[in-house]
């Protein structure tokens, strides 16, 4: 998959967490996947560690009318 657009990072609910969205193009299936990427810091008893997570939150076909209009220019 190829990333076609990435949003700026947003501050999360806690002091040491943030998130952003990536829009990935799956050329084989002709789909766009909206992926929520989160990053947060936690203390494991010895040191601080950064944990990352990615989760697909939405998927559109290339010709789907419900896909956001602004996304078409990045495809």
C-alpha positions in Angstrom: 0.0 0.0 0.0 1.1 3.5 -0.8 0.4 6.5 1.6 -1.2 9.3 -0.4 -1.9 11.7 2.4 -1.1 12.2 6.1 -2.7 14.6 8.5 -0.9 16.7 11.1 -0.5 15.2 14.5 -3.2 16.0 17.1 -2.7 16.1 20.8 -4.6 13.3 22.6 -6.5 13.3 25.9 -3.4 12.7 28.0 -0.1 14.6 28.3 2.0 12.1 26.3 -0.2 10.9 23.5 -0.9 12.0 20.0 -2.6 10.7 16.8 -2.9 11.4 13.1 -4.6 9.8 10.1 -3.0 8.3 7.0 -4.8 7.6 3.8 -3.4 4.6 2.0 -4.0 3.6 -1.6 -4.4 -0.2 -2.2 -3.8 -0.3 -6.0 -4.6 -4.0 -6.4 -8.1 -3.6 -5.0 -8.6 0.0 -6.0 -9.4 1.1 -2.5 -8.5 3.9 -0.1 -8.0 3.0 3.6 -8.2 5.7 6.3 -5.9 4.6 9.1 -5.8 6.1 12.6 -2.2 6.1 13.9 -1.7 6.7 17.6 1.4 7.1 19.7 1.6 7.2 23.5 4.1 7.0 26.3 3.9 4.7 29.3 6.1 3.8 32.2 6.8 0.1 32.6 8.4 0.3 36.1 12.0 0.8 34.8 11.8 3.3 31.9 9.4 5.2 29.6 8.4 3.5 26.4 6.6 4.7 23.3 3.9 2.5 22.0 2.4 3.0 18.5 -0.8 1.6 17.1 -2.5 1.7 13.6 -6.2 0.9 13.0 -8.2 1.0 9.8 -11.3 3.2 10.5 -12.8 3.5 7.0 -12.4 2.1 3.5 -13.7 3.4 0.2 -13.6 2.1 -3.4 -11.9 4.6 -5.8 -15.3 5.4 -7.4 -17.3 5.5 -4.2 -19.4 8.7 -4.0 -19.1 8.7 -0.2 -15.4 9.2 -0.3 -14.4 12.8 0.6 -14.1 15.1 -2.4 -10.7 16.5 -1.4 -9.2 13.1 -1.4 -9.6 12.6 -5.2 -6.8 14.9 -6.1 -4.3 12.8 -4.1 -5.2 9.5 -5.9 
